[in-house]
Amino acid sequence: MIYLDNAATTRTAPEVLEAMLPYFTENYGNPSAIHSLGTAGKKAVNRARRTIAAAIGARPEEIYFTSGGSEADNWAVKAAAESRSEKGRHIITTKIEHHAVLHTCQSLEKKGFEVTYLDVDADGMVCLQALRDAIRPDTILISIMSANNEIGTIEPIAEIGELARERGILFHTDAVQVFGQLPINVEEIKADLLSASAHKLNGPKGVGMLYVRTGVRLAPFIHGGAQERAMRAGTENVPGIVGFGAAVERALRIMKEKEARERELRDYLIRRIETEIPYCRLNGHREKRLPGNVNFSFLFVEGESLLIMLDLKEICASSGSACTSGSLDPSHVLLAIGLKHEEAHGSIRFTLSEENTREELDIVVEELRRGVERMREMSPLYEDFLKSHGDGRSAV
Ligand SMILES: *Cc1c(COP(=O)(O)O)cnc(C)c1O
C-alpha cells in the first residue's frame, strides 16, 4: 500500500499507541475521582496539556481538549461570536476554510451575524489589503486557517494576527494542518484562539484541542461536569489525550527532519508530474506550501475515476472534486482559486509523510501517467482539443 493521504489522516505512530495502552488497561480511572487510579489519569491528562501548551508557546491553562479539530473550530467561532455580540455581529473568514469553520459561520448567519468570506488569489493566498478593507467597526472575529488542507497554501497568519490585535478584533486560526508539521507560536502570530487535531500528526482520531488566550472569555461548549475547567464537560478521553501528548512530543522531535524529507519528496513528485504529464496544473502556492502537499488538476480527466484506478494499484490519494458525502460539487477551495468546474473535477491531492520513498513516488508517477493517458484516450473532448491545439506538450 502506498499511502499519500496524510492530510486526511495519519497512521498512529507505534510509540503513541504504546503510550496510550496503559490508559485503557491498568490506568482506567476517571480523572475526576479522588482515588489513585483517578489521579493517575488526571496527571497524564495534565502532562499532555503541558506538552501541547509548550509546543505553541501557550500556558497549560489555555489548552482545552476537544473531540477533534471540527469541535475546536465550532467552539471557537460560535463562542467568540456569541461572547462579543454586544460589540458587533460581523465576522471575517475566507472562502477556503475547512467546512468546520465555513458551516459554523453559515449557521451564525442564520442567527443574525454577518459574515464576509474573503476571496483568495490564484495561489490560494489571502490578500492583507482585502482583509484590511473588510474590517468594520462592528467586526468581532477574524477566522483564517494557518494552511489549507487541500492545496497546502500557507497563509500570512502573523500579519493577520497583528492586524486583528491592532484593531481589537479576536483572531482564530484553524492550525490543524500546521500543528506538528511546522513551528507555530501563539505569541508570534498573536492568535487568541487556535484549533488543532491529534490525528493529523500521527496521534489518535477523535481528540483535538482549542487554545484560548487568557482573558478571552468564551461560553462553555458542553455543559455538565467541571472537566476542562467547566468549559467542556464530559469524562476526559484519557487515552486519546495521552496519545495526543505523545504525538506532539514525537512531532517536535522529528519536525526538522520530517519537513526536509517531505519537502524533497514533494518537489520530486511535482517536478516529475509537470515534466511527464501534459496539460496539468499545480494548485496552491509553489513556495508557501505545506511540505507534504501536492495537488494537481489534469485536464480531460475525472479525478474520482483516476482515484479508483490508483486505488486498484494500492495507491491512496484523494480528489478535490467531491468530499466523502459523495456530493458531486467540486471543491470550494479549487473554485475559490479560480478553477473551472471541469478543472476542479480533474484534481488529485497527494499528501506525503516522512515515511514515503522515491521508489513509491516513481510507481505513483507511472500509474498516474498511464491512468491519465487512458482516460484522455476515452475523452471526446480531448480528441477535439488535440485537433485544435496540435499535440503540444506544454502545460497549461
Ligand atoms: C482535518 C481538518 C479539520 C477537522 O479535524 P477533525 O479532527 O477531523 O475534526 C479541520 N480543519 C482542517 C484544516 C483539517 O485539515
The ligand as a Tripos MOL2 file, in Angstrom:
@<TRIPOS>MOLECULE
LIG
   15    15     1     0     0
SMALL
NO_CHARGES

@<TRIPOS>ATOM
      1 C1         -8.8840   17.5990    9.3530 C.3       1 LIG1
      2 C2         -9.1580   19.0420    9.4870 C.ar      1 LIG1
      3 C3        -10.1310   19.5190   10.3750 C.ar      1 LIG1
      4 C4        -11.0180   18.5900   11.1650 C.3       1 LIG1
      5 O1        -10.3340   17.9300   12.1830 O.3       1 LIG1
      6 P1        -11.0230   16.6200   12.8330 P.3       1 LIG1
      7 O2        -10.1370   16.3160   13.9920 O.co2     1 LIG1
      8 O3        -11.0000   15.5720   11.7840 O.co2     1 LIG1
      9 O4        -12.3880   17.0110   13.2440 O.co2     1 LIG1
     10 C5        -10.3030   20.8710   10.4860 C.ar      1 LIG1
     11 N1         -9.5590   21.7290    9.7640 N.ar      1 LIG1
     12 C6         -8.6150   21.3220    8.9100 C.ar      1 LIG1
     13 C7         -7.8070   22.3260    8.1610 C.3       1 LIG1
     14 C8         -8.3800   19.9700    8.7350 C.ar      1 LIG1
     15 O5         -7.4520   19.5620    7.8610 O.3       1 LIG1
@<TRIPOS>BOND
     1     1     2 1
     2     2     3 ar
     3     2    14 ar
     4     3     4 1
     5     3    10 ar
     6     4     5 1
     7     5     6 1
     8     6     7 2
     9     6     8 1
    10     6     9 1
    11    10    11 ar
    12    11    12 ar
    13    12    13 1
    14    12    14 ar
    15    14    15 1
@<TRIPOS>SUBSTRUCTURE
     1 LIG1         1 GROUP 0 **** ****
